[in-house]
Amino acid sequence: MSRVAVFNQKGGVGKTTTSLNLSAALRLKKAKNLIIDMDPQAHLSEIHQKGKVDSAKSLFDFYQNNTQLSHLITEWEALGSIIPAHSELIKVDSIFGKGPAILNKLKQGLNALEEEQKYDNIIMDCCPYLGVLSLNAVFAADLMIIPMASDFLSLKSAQKIEKTLLALERVLKKRVDRRYVLTMFDKRRKMPFEVMEQATRFFGDDLCKTVINANVTLAESPYHQKDIFSYQSNSKGAEDYNLLTEELLSESLIHA
């Protein structure tokens, strides 16, 4: 089983798009997935279900009332299952602080869940800032996927994340596998290729060979509450996310 945290401190880089479509690609390969929406903005949860989720049926109840994760799971046929987010998650940092107990809470919750249910992949869509929720995901993860748009500001943000992960290794006492993924790659422009060159030098083998090309259907599909495969399976976006999934599977970083 793989625990995957999809994270970037910069918004608008394809984080939720990657969580959604990686999960969908794996589901098409018959993988049993659990998606955990850890972003108070709850974009992924809103794709699954129109309107706001009751906070008592969301991840917030795990933190606030110690509700077991298994009691918060909702089926999502196209992806597997989901534990939805709620805007109340924004309070987690201020309520619980940053002690060891809270930083390991999700990891312990997932350990308990795995005694009841087995998943091939648990995919955590993180919030776009490094706080208690994102650190929970990092502490629980086997793999970090860091999407970064093909521009220099996104590259700088990803480089800062790498430095943070290196610093956290002393606390975690292990190296968390990570893969950086270039998204919104526009082959008509020179800059994405320059960003790719710099990213290759900085991240080395941790940079995925697959790039996610700029594709309008990737932006359209969430509006229709669908992943890219359900929305337009023959699109370039679907092809790219299938290639990314195959690349990660070939390295045994995720499972199908």
C-alpha positions, -999 to 999 in steps of 0.1 A, spaced: 0 0 0 11 35 -8 4 67 12 8 96 -12 7 133 -2 1 157 -31 15 191 -19 28 224 -30 29 256 -9 20 276 -41 -16 275 -52 -28 271 -88 -1 246 -98 -24 215 -104 -23 200 -70 -60 190 -68 -61 182 -105 -32 158 -99 -49 142 -69 -82 138 -89 -67 124 -121 -40 102 -106 -67 86 -84 -90 81 -115 -62 66 -136 -54 41 -108 -91 33 -104 -93 24 -141 -66 -2 -133 -89 -16 -106 -68 -1 -77 -86 4 -44 -81 40 -35 -89 62 -6 -87 100 -12 -84 123 18 -92 159 11 -70 179 35 -76 213 20 -101 236 39 -110 250 4 -125 215 -2 -123 218 -40 -119 180 -44 -149 173 -21 -170 197 -41 -161 179 -73 -175 148 -57 -206 163 -42 -222 197 -49 -226 219 -19 -208 218 14 -203 186 34 -215 185 70 -184 191 92 -195 161 113 -190 139 82 -157 154 72 -120 151 81 -125 179 106 -145 155 129 -114 132 130 -94 161 145 -121 177 166 -139 147 180 -115 118 174 -140 101 151 -124 71 134 -115 76 98 -135 46 88 -167 64 99 -160 93 76 -155 75 43 -179 81 14 -179 61 -18 -168 77 -51 -173 53 -79 -149 69 -104 -120 72 -79 -126 48 -50 -136 64 -17 -131 98 -2 -129 114 32 -142 149 24 -129 182 37 -147 211 54 -139 248 58 -136 242 96 -102 225 89 -87 260 88 -90 260 126 -68 229 131 -36 249 133 -49 273 159 -67 247 180 -41 220 183 -7 237 179 23 218 165 33 192 191 43 156 183 9 142 191 -10 163 166 17 159 139 14 121 140 -24 121 144 -32 112 108 -5 86 106 -19 69 137 -54 72 123 -44 55 91 -26 28 110 -59 20 128 -78 22 95 -56 -3 78 -64 -28 105 -100 -26 93 -97 -20 56 -69 -25 30 -62 0 3 -38 0 -26 -33 38 -24 -42 65 1 -39 98 -17 -39 130 4 -47 163 -13 -29 188 9 -37 224 16 -14 250 -1 6 260 30 29 242 54 9 239 86 -4 212 109 -25 196 81 2 194 55 27 182 81 3 155 91 3 143 55 41 145 53 45 125 85 21 99 72 33 97 36 55 71 18 56 94 -13 53 131 -18 41 143 -52 49 180 -58 31 194 -89 47 226 -101 35 248 -130 61 254 -157 72 288 -145 101 302 -124 80 312 -94 66 276 -91 102 263 -95 114 285 -66 85 273 -45 93 236 -52 130 242 -44 119 256 -10 98 224 -4 129 203 -11 148 222 15 120 217 40 118 180 33 156 177 38 153 195 72 124 172 82 144 141 76 161 146 109 127 145 126 113 117 105 145 97 107 139 86 71 139 100 36 104 104 22 103 95 -15 93 125 -36 86 132 -73 83 167 -88 59 169 -117 59 198 -142 23 208 -150 7 234 -174 36 227 -198 31 249 -229 54 236 -257 48 268 -277 68 288 -252 105 289 -244 101 293 -207 88 258 -198 118 242 -214 141 265 -194 123 256 -162 126 219 -171 163 223 -176 168 240 -142 145 215 -125 164 186 -139 196 200 -125 181 207 -91 159 176 -85 177 150 -106 159 117 -107 132 131 -84 118 150 -114 92 129 -133 100 123 -169 63 128 -177 50 164 -180 14 175 -178 8 196 -208 -14 227 -208 -48 214 -217 -82 231 -216 -101 199 -208 -82 195 -175 -96 229 -165 -131 220 -178 -136 186 -162 -139 197 -125 -167 222 -136 -186 191 -148 -177 173 -116 -157 147 -135 -121 135 -137 -104 138 -170 -110 102 -180 -148 104 -173 -150 138 -190 -129 132 -221 -109 100 -221 -92 107 -255 -79 141 -245 -42 150 -241 -48 156 -204 -60 120 -200 -30 107 -220 -6 127 -198 -21 115 -165 -21 79 -177 16 83 -186 24 98 -152 5 69 -135 25 43 -155 58 60 -146 50 60 -109 38 24 -111 70 13 -129 89 26 -99 66 8 -75 58 41 -58 20 35 -62 0 3 -67 -27 -10 -89 
